[in-house]
């Protein structure tokens, strides 16, 4: 780590901001998450009723599909992701807590928490430690060896986006280890492969039954139309979720780290790494909600268990702290950041002409 940054001072300032923000957490945040859940449930029920009206005109099916996709995005991003991070555990609500919540995707919540909450948020962008960097499918930096399959990783990326919930389920399960037997010496699990398989297939079975059998069967002769609408809603949700997550993690300026660089890391250095390894998106309030406030990925990586509503409130203060210490604060519009993501995927699709490690500002 460089001596340019006063990491002790950085940690003190960010910790003060965190404490000051947590002092304000309370009824406003509880009302927000409960309101989001009411809106989401109303939208999902309305969407499924509207789909049944396609007997009168096919346009009802399209409208229902779009509303259902919106409801699924809201549940996945602003509700599920944030609840599973423990952002609302302080409410002591029997349903809105990280221990019991199960979200509406094929990935098992407990499996996701075991890997994502610990591995990704502890070792963010450390090559060899953070498996979220490229998801094992994409070469996103010259830290990784180029392989022939990277030539078509643009196609791989779009396929991953369409099937993102399945990619998450497979990835978080470390399925190449569980199903194929590619075991790594440094990877241990508290659960047996049999238990992981059972949980995986149990969750997948519930999701497939709900979206592709139960609700289509309720539609009777409209079975096929409702099934396709459910499929369309899931694909739209997957595309949105993947795009937002990639914009927060893989823009052109996001930095990577080696295990050696992060040895004996102090809290200030950890904060510094989170800021260098994340990107934000600008937009109106509704946009932040639809991203699950992951539009404030920098703030989320700094304080993952803080109620998401607070991220937009503290973003300007985090940016001021970053500027004071000379730390880049990567933020921009959706199209600017997404363009940077696509550029990164494209650039690393090809072998490096000359391997020149990126200069880090740590």
C-alpha positions in Angstrom: 0.0 0.0 0.0 1.2 3.5 -0.8 2.0 6.0 1.9 0.2 8.8 -0.1 -3.1 7.9 1.5 -3.6 8.5 5.2 -5.6 5.3 5.8 -6.0 5.8 9.5 -7.6 9.2 8.9 -9.7 7.7 6.1 -11.0 5.0 8.4 -11.8 7.5 11.2 -13.8 9.8 8.8 -15.8 6.9 7.3 -16.5 5.4 10.7 -17.8 8.7 11.9 -20.0 9.0 8.9 -21.3 5.4 9.5 -22.0 6.0 13.2 -23.8 9.3 12.4 -25.9 7.6 9.7 -26.8 4.7 11.9 -28.0 7.1 14.6 -30.7 8.2 12.1 -31.8 4.7 11.1 -35.3 3.9 12.4 -38.9 4.3 11.5 -38.2 5.9 8.1 -36.3 2.9 7.0 -38.8 0.4 8.4 -41.6 2.3 6.6 -39.6 2.3 3.4 -39.0 -1.5 3.2 -42.6 -2.3 4.3 -43.9 0.1 1.6 -41.7 -1.6 -1.0 -43.0 -5.0 0.0 -46.6 -3.8 -0.3 -46.0 -2.2 -3.7 -44.2 -5.3 -5.0 -46.9 -7.7 -3.8 -49.7 -5.6 -5.3 -47.8 -5.4 -8.6 -47.2 -9.1 -8.8 -50.8 -10.0 -8.0 -52.1 -7.4 -10.5 -49.7 -8.7 -13.2 -51.0 -12.3 -12.8 -54.6 -11.2 -12.9 -54.0 -9.0 -16.0 -52.4 -12.0 -17.7 -55.6 -13.9 -17.4 -57.4 -11.2 -19.3 -55.5 -12.1 -22.4 -58.6 -14.1 -23.3 -60.0 -10.8 -24.5 -56.8 -9.5 -26.2 -53.2 -10.6 -26.4 -52.0 -7.1 -25.3 -53.1 -8.0 -21.7 -50.4 -10.7 -21.7 -47.7 -8.2 -22.7 -48.9 -5.7 -20.1 -49.0 -8.4 -17.4 -45.5 -9.6 -18.3 -44.0 -6.1 -18.0 -45.7 -5.5 -14.7 -44.5 -8.9 -13.4 -41.0 -8.1 -14.6 -41.1 -4.8 -12.7 -42.4 -6.6 -9.6 -39.6 -9.2 -9.8 -36.9 -6.6 -10.2 -38.2 -4.7 -7.2 -38.3 -7.9 -5.1 -34.9 -9.0 -6.2 -33.0 -5.7 -5.9 -34.6 -3.3 -3.4 -36.1 -6.0 -1.1 -34.4 -9.4 -1.4 -30.8 -8.4 -1.9 -30.9 -5.8 0.9 -32.8 -7.9 3.4 -30.4 -10.8 2.9 -27.5 -8.4 3.7 -29.0 -7.9 7.1 -29.9 -4.3 6.5 -33.2 -4.7 8.4 -32.3 -7.3 11.0 -32.5 -4.5 13.7 -36.3 -4.3 13.1 -36.7 -7.8 14.7 -39.4 -8.5 12.2 -40.0 -12.3 11.9 -40.2 -12.1 8.1 -38.1 -9.1 7.1 -34.7 -10.5 8.2 -31.6 -12.1 6.7 -32.2 -15.4 8.6 -35.6 -16.4 7.1 -36.1 -14.4 3.9 -36.2 -16.4 0.7 -36.1 -14.5 -2.6 -37.8 -15.0 -6.0 -34.9 -16.5 -8.0 -33.5 -19.9 -8.4 -30.5 -19.2 -6.2 -31.0 -20.4 -2.7 -30.8 -17.5 -0.3 -28.6 -19.3 2.3 -26.1 -20.4 -0.3 -25.9 -16.8 -1.7 -25.3 -15.4 1.8 -22.6 -17.9 2.6 -20.6 -16.9 -0.5 -21.6 -13.4 -1.5 -21.9 -11.7 1.9 -18.6 -13.1 3.1 -16.4 -13.8 0.1 -17.3 -11.0 -2.2 -17.7 -8.2 0.4 -14.5 -9.2 2.2 -12.2 -9.9 -0.7 -13.7 -7.4 -3.3 -11.7 -7.6 -6.5 -8.8 -9.6 -5.1 -7.9 -11.9 -7.9 -8.0 -15.5 -6.7 -10.2 -14.7 -3.7 -13.2 -12.9 -5.1 -15.0 -15.3 -7.5 -17.5 -12.6 -8.4 -14.8 -10.9 -10.5 -15.8 -12.2 -13.9 -17.8 -15.1 -12.4 -15.3 -17.6 -13.7 -16.7 -17.0 -17.2 -15.3 -13.6 -18.3 -11.8 -12.3 -18.5 -12.2 -8.7 -17.1 -8.6 -7.8 -16.5 -5.1 -8.6 -17.6 -4.5 -10.2 -14.2 -6.2 -13.2 -15.7 -4.6 -15.4 -18.4 -6.1 -15.1 -21.8 -7.8 -18.2 -23.2 -9.3 -18.9 -26.6 -12.8 -18.9 -25.2 -12.4 -15.2 -24.3 -12.7 -14.4 -28.0 -16.4 -14.9 -27.8 -16.9 -13.7 -24.3 -19.2 -10.8 -25.6 -21.7 -13.6 -26.5 -21.0 -15.3 -23.2 -21.8 -12.1 -21.4 -25.1 -11.6 -23.0 -26.1 -15.2 -22.4 -25.1 -14.8 -18.8 -27.3 -11.7 -18.6 -30.3 -13.5 -19.9 -29.8 -16.4 -17.6 -28.4 -14.4 -14.7 -30.4 -16.0 -11.9 -29.1 -19.4 -13.0 -25.6 -18.1 -13.3 -25.8 -16.8 -9.7 -27.2 -20.1 -8.4 -24.5 -22.1 -10.2 -21.7 -19.7 -9.2 -22.7 -19.4 -5.5 -23.0 -23.1 -5.2 -19.5 -23.5 -6.7 -21.2 -26.0 -8.9 -18.1 -26.9 -10.9 -16.9 -28.4 -7.6 -20.1 -30.0 -6.5 -21.3 -31.5 -9.8 -18.1 -32.0 -11.8 -15.7 -32.6 -8.9 -13.2 -29.9 -9.8 -12.1 -29.4 -6.2 -9.6 -26.7 -5.2 -7.2 -27.2 -2.3 -7.9 -23.8 -0.8 -11.7 -24.0 -0.9 -13.5 -25.6 2.0 -17.2 -25.9 2.8 -19.1 -26.4 6.0 -21.7 -28.4 4.1 -21.3 -31.7 2.2 -21.8 -31.8 -1.6 -24.9 -33.9 -1.0 -26.4 -31.2 1.2 -25.5 -28.5 -1.3 -27.1 -30.4 -4.1 -30.3 -31.0 -2.1 -30.7 -27.3 -1.4 -30.0 -26.4 -5.0 -32.5 -28.7 -6.5 -35.1 -28.0 -3.8 -35.0 -24.2 -4.6 -34.9 -24.7 -8.4 -37.8 -27.1 -8.2 -39.9 -24.6 -6.3 -39.2 -21.8 -8.7 -39.8 -23.9 -11.8 -43.1 -25.2 -10.4 -44.3 -21.7 -9.4 -43.5 -19.8 -12.6 -43.8 -22.5 -15.3 -46.5 -24.9 -14.0 -48.7 -23.6 -11.2 -49.6 -20.2 -12.5 -49.9 -21.3 -16.2 -52.2 -24.2 -15.1 -54.4 -21.7 -13.4 -54.9 -20.0 -16.8 -56.3 -23.2 -18.2 -56.5 -23.0 -22.0 -54.2 -19.9 -21.8 -51.4 -22.1 -20.3 -48.8 -21.5 -23.0 -49.3 -17.8 -23.2 -49.0 -17.3 -19.4 -46.0 -19.7 -19.3 -44.2 -17.6 -22.0 -45.1 -14.3 -20.2 -43.6 -15.7 -17.0 -40.5 -16.7 -18.9 -40.4 -13.2 -20.5 -40.7 -11.5 -17.1 -37.8 -13.6 -15.7 -35.6 -12.8 -18.7 -36.3 -9.1 -18.4 -35.5 -9.2 -14.6 -32.3 -11.1 -15.3 -31.2 -8.6 -17.9 -31.8 -5.6 -15.6 -30.2 -7.2 -12.6 -27.1 -8.3 -14.5 -26.7 -4.9 -16.2 -26.9 -3.0 -12.9 -24.5 -5.3 -11.1 -21.9 -5.1 -14.0 -22.2 -1.3 -14.0 -21.3 -1.3 -10.3 -18.3 -3.8 -10.6 -16.8 -3.8 -14.1 -16.6 -0.3 -15.5 -13.3 0.6 -17.2 -11.7 2.3 -14.3 -12.5 -0.3 -11.6 -9.3 -1.7 -10.2 -8.2 -5.2 -9.2 -5.8 -6.4 -6.5 -3.4 -9.2 -5.7 -3.5 -11.2 -2.5 0.0 -10.0 -1.6 -1.1 -6.3 -1.9 -3.9 -6.9 0.6 -1.9 -8.9 3.2 -2.3 -7.5 6.8 -4.8 -4.9 5.5 -6.0 -2.3 7.9 -9.6 -1.1 8.0 -8.6 2.1 6.2 -6.9 0.1 3.5 -10.0 -2.1 3.2 -12.2 1.0 2.8 -9.7 2.3 0.2 -9.9 -1.0 -1.8 -13.7 -0.9 -1.7 -13.8 2.6 -3.2 -11.3 1.7 -6.0 -13.2 -1.5 -6.8 -16.7 0.0 -7.2 -18.6 2.3 -9.5 -21.8 4.4 -9.0 -24.7 5.4 -11.2 -26.5 8.7 -11.2 -30.3 9.0 -11.6 -33.6 10.0 -10.1 -35.1 8.4 -6.9 -37.1 5.8 -8.8 -34.0 4.7 -10.6 -32.1 4.2 -7.3 -35.0 2.1 -6.0 -35.1 -0.1 -9.1 -31.4 -0.8 -8.8 -31.9 -1.7 -5.1 -29.7 1.4 -4.5 -26.8 -0.6 -6.0 -26.5 2.6 -8.1 -24.5 3.6 -5.0 -22.3 0.6 -5.2 -19.4 2.4 -3.6 -21.4 3.2 -0.5 -22.8 -0.4 -0.5 -19.3 -1.9 -0.6 -18.3 0.4 2.3 -21.3 -0.3 4.4 -23.1 -3.4 3.1 -25.4 -3.8 6.1 -26.6 -0.2 6.2 -30.3 0.3 5.1 -30.2 1.0 1.4 -32.3 4.2 1.6 -29.3 5.9 3.3 -26.8 5.3 0.5 -28.1 8.3 -1.6 -28.1 10.4 1.5 -24.4 9.9 2.3 -23.1 9.6 -1.3 -22.1 13.3 -1.4 -20.2 13.0 1.9 -18.4 9.8 0.8 -17.4 11.6 -2.4 -16.1 14.6 -0.4 -14.0 12.2 1.8 -12.7 10.5 -1.3 -11.7 13.8 -3.0 -10.1 15.0 0.3 -7.8 11.9 0.3 -7.2 11.9 -3.5 -9.2 8.7 -4.1 -11.0 8.3 -7.4 -14.8 8.3 -7.0 -16.1 6.6 -10.1 -19.7 7.8 -10.9 -21.6 8.5 -14.0 -24.9 8.1 -15.9 -26.3 4.7 -16.8 -25.2 4.9 -20.4 -21.8 6.2 -19.6 -21.1 3.4 -17.1 -22.6 0.6 -19.2 -20.6 1.8 -22.2 -17.5 1.4 -20.0 -18.5 -2.1 -19.0 -19.0 -3.2 -22.6 -15.6 -1.6 -23.5 -13.9 -3.6 -20.7 -15.5 -6.9 -21.8 -14.4 -6.2 -25.4 -10.8 -5.1 -24.6 -10.1 -8.2 -22.5 -11.6 -10.5 -25.1 -8.2 -10.4 -26.9 -4.7 -11.3 -25.8 -2.7 -8.4 -24.4 -0.1 -7.0 -26.8 2.1 -6.3 -23.9 1.3 -7.2 -20.3 1.5 -3.9 -18.4 -0.1 -4.2 -14.9 -2.4 -1.3 -14.1 -0.9 1.3 -11.9 -2.9 1.4 -8.6 -3.4 4.5 -6.5 -3.2 2.6 -3.2 
